[in-house]
């Protein structure tokens, strides 16, 4: 399906000013991809403000979940990490420190690989091309959407595409359910999911101090790819919440918050010892 919409900022942080709905719209026309058209200077300004607020430099504690996470008062209980947990957490945190750099050849190749995974039969014209909008990037240069969330969000999307290609394409092309007239853009939604997980698991701390993060460390000790796996589960959960809530574009914040709440519950279950034990894991195999 081809979606035509005017360009606007994705509502990914609670502090954003809403853009006039009469000025911005998406229109659903088919199920093969999307196309974004240009809009006014006002909307472009809103887009800039949106990403500055959402994923500005080193902004793990700002933006989308800052307000809600402050309400969570979980008593911190000190705990020790096993050597393997400590090593894997350190490697994961090192990944978080890598910004996306469009001048790095390996980062360029990763983007091209993601395109080939998404559209294997369509040749990419360039790293700056309106084709990227078909995957749900905000504009013709996807590198501008990585501010703050870094290279790991691209790695998450690549892992999803390679490991669960059916699920990846089902969500990319919105193949299931009664979809909204204003759908969420796939790629930018993925960056938001990565951002949400990093905050939810408290991965910017020396070691997580919240219960979901503490329980995640146990899963990480069993599987070094637990974060990438959790990203895939969370993306599937988000899409399921989107459909269940009959959500539309401007309600994405609420959908992502509901996804976070569901994930926190699942990570607190006593019988979850591996990532595959999470009930949401089954969404990857419908």
Secondary structure as GFF3:
##gff-version 3
##sequence-region A 1 286
A	DSSP	beta_strand	2	6	.	.	.	ID=ss1
A	DSSP	beta_strand	26	28	.	.	.	ID=ss2
A	DSSP	beta_strand	33	37	.	.	.	ID=ss3
A	DSSP	alpha_helix	41	55	.	.	.	ID=ss4
A	DSSP	alpha_helix	66	69	.	.	.	ID=ss5
A	DSSP	alpha_helix	83	96	.	.	.	ID=ss6
A	DSSP	alpha_helix	105	118	.	.	.	ID=ss7
A	DSSP	three_ten_helix	130	135	.	.	.	ID=ss8
A	DSSP	three_ten_helix	142	146	.	.	.	ID=ss9
A	DSSP	alpha_helix	151	163	.	.	.	ID=ss10
A	DSSP	alpha_helix	165	172	.	.	.	ID=ss11
A	DSSP	alpha_helix	186	200	.	.	.	ID=ss12
A	DSSP	alpha_helix	211	222	.	.	.	ID=ss13
A	DSSP	alpha_helix	226	244	.	.	.	ID=ss14
A	DSSP	three_ten_helix	249	251	.	.	.	ID=ss15
A	DSSP	alpha_helix	252	267	.	.	.	ID=ss16
A	DSSP	three_ten_helix	275	277	.	.	.	ID=ss17
A	DSSP	three_ten_helix	279	285	.	.	.	ID=ss18
###
